[in-house]
Amino acid sequence: MSVSFTRRSTRLELLSARALPQQKVIVITDKLGFEPNANKVTTSWLSEQYGDKATPAGVTHLNESSKYLLLILSQLERRFEPRQIFHYIAQCKKDATVEHVFVWIVEQKLQEPFLRPYLEHMADSVITFEDRQHLSLLVKKSTGAVTHKYYEFDPLKDSINVVEAKRTGATKAAAVSMEVDPPPNPASLGTFKIDLKDEEVAAKNALTLPFEFFKTLPEGGKILYHPDAEDDLDEEDPDDDLLI
């Protein structure tokens, strides 16, 4: 399905200023292959918000403890069961000494597809790199409110500055391709003939069925019963005592 974006603003903002403040678990869904630069990208976000000394600690054993943590899911999934990964992130959420947990996900590398939606459910912010120029940001606020916005960015710059954009639906061509096919002709579905020629239709319409003969008889629809010699007829009404 083709999707297009149009700018809603011209004001540049740092992505880190939108995604990090007061958000502990930050999931990054990578559709572009930025994973080799995950440490560099998250380090730049931390530097923009907290200074040059703020760097994330890579998680490899699920026992690390640091102010800022970075989990590369494609690496951890090969070594640990999903429940162990979920448990570690849940413990980090409760740990007051941990400020940010970055979880980097490349969906194409996942062995278990349910991991991404489950981790996005656990997250406070979800950054999704949609294409080379656009990303989406979902932020869950402490009040329970949720915002989901789209942004335009320049991947060639060191800092990810974003401009809010509006996402439109499928293009006309995509909509046409999704139209429902017309129903097939029933006559083409079997090996026997189910349609009639004109003369066959005329003969069918001219045929009078037996139950229609009452229209031409003086008795109309009266039922005539002629008992046989072996019939056991009772002159009395067997239902006379029923008062019906």
Beta strands, then each sheet from edge to edge (+ up, - down):
strand 1: 4-7
strand 2: 13-14
strand 3: 25-30
strand 4: 57-58
strand 5: 68-72
strand 6: 100-105
strand 7: 125-129
strand 8: 134-140
strand 9: 146-153
strand 10: 161-168
sheet 1: 1+ 10- 2+
sheet 2: 1+ 10- 9+ 8- 7+ 3+ 6+ 5+ 4+
end
